[in-house]
Amino acid sequence: MGVLSSCLTLLQPVHSFSVKAAGPAPNYADSVAWAALPSHRSAARQRPPGLPAPVPDTVADVFYVHPTTYFWRLGYWNAPLRLRRLQRYTARTSIRNQASLFYDVGRLYAPRYRQATLYTFFATQDPNSQPALDLAY
């Protein structure tokens, strides 16, 4: 537990939780607020070599909320949506490797959101953790 505790201090935001620091809420009427939409090309459509092209079933809608990919210590408890580096990282990891599995079964929707830092999931006694989680989800 000591090693984990030491590693967590590297992820701890340096400032107190602030809604303002998290930036504006996503506007889901705007396509940029989505990591994947049925009408847009995204990492969710990528396939490993050798697999047939996906043929999405139009019977169901799939709503996929990716796990936090916000691991950097930038001082924020929640990642502002403007962090393009984080958007690209999320697309290359969670969207391509996880959400893409659902692409064959329906129309895939994956929202961007103001992710809580990974630290919040381990530091449950920190008074900043719960507000950060509430803002994210």
N, C-alpha and C positions, 0 to 999 in steps of 0.2 A: 504494500500500500504506500510505502514511503516514496518509491520511484514514481508511481502514478501521481501522488500528491505533488511531487517536485515538478513533474511535467505539466500538471494543470496550472501551476503558477505562471508558466510561460504563455498560457492562453488567456489568463485573466485580464479583462479590460482594465485600462488604467484610470478610467473615469467612471462616475456613477451613471446608472441608467438614465436615459433621457429620450423621451419620445421625439423631441426635436432633432437630436443627433441621428436618429434612424431615418430621417428624411420623410418625404411624403409617402402616403399609402399608395399601393399600386392602383392604377386605373384599369380595371379588367376589360373595359370597353376598347382599350388600345392594345393592339397586337403585341407591342413591345413588352407588355406585362406578362407575357406567356413564354415559357421555355419551349413549349410544344403546342401547336394547334393543328387541327386536321387540314386547314387551308394553307399552311406554310411549311416550307422545308425546314427540317430541324434535325438535330442529332438523333432523335427518336426513330428516324427512318433509316439510319445506318445499320448495315448487316455485316456479320463476319463473312469473309470470302467463302464462296461455295454454297451458301444458303440461297434458296430461291427468293426472288423479289417478294416483298410482302403484299398481300392482297387484303386490305382492311375490310372487315365485315361492317357494313353500315347499319347493323341492327342495334348496336349498343354504343353508348358514350362511356369512355374510360377517363376518370378524373384521377390523376396521379400527383400526389404531393411528395416531392423528393425529400430525403433526409437532409439535415443541415450539412452543408459543405463549407461552412464558414469557420475555418480553423485559424485564421490569421489574427494576430494581436494588433489590431489597428486602433484600439481605444474605444470601439463601439460595442455595446451589448447586442445590438442588432445591426445587420449589414444593410446599409443603404442600397436601394435598387440601382443606383448609379454606378456601382462597382462593376465595371465591365470585365475585369479580370475574374471576378467571382462568377459572373454569368457564363463566361467561357469555360471555367473549370467545372461548373455544374453541368454544362452541356456535355463536356468530354467524359464525365464520370457518371453521375446518377441518371441523366437523361439517356445517354447512349447505352449504358450498361444495364440499366434497370427498366426505365420507362419503355424502352424499345421492345421489350418482351410483350408489351400489351398492344403494340401497333397492329398486330395481325387480328386482334379480336374486336376492334372497334375504333371509333374516332377518338383519338388521344388528345387530352387537354392536360397540360402541366403548367400550373401557375408559377410565376416568380413571386417571392414574398420576402419580407424583411426578416431573414433568418436570424434566429438567436445563435450566438456564438456557442460552439461546442462546450465551452466552460459551464454554461448554464445547466447542462444536463447532469453534471457531476457536483456542482457547488450548490446543492439545494438549500443549504442554510444561509447562503449569501442573500441579503435582502434585495439585491438587484436581479436575481435569477428569475423569480416568478413574474415580475413585470415584463421582463424581456421575452419570456415564453408567451405570456398573454398577448403581447404585441405581435409576435410572429404568427401565432395561430388563432 
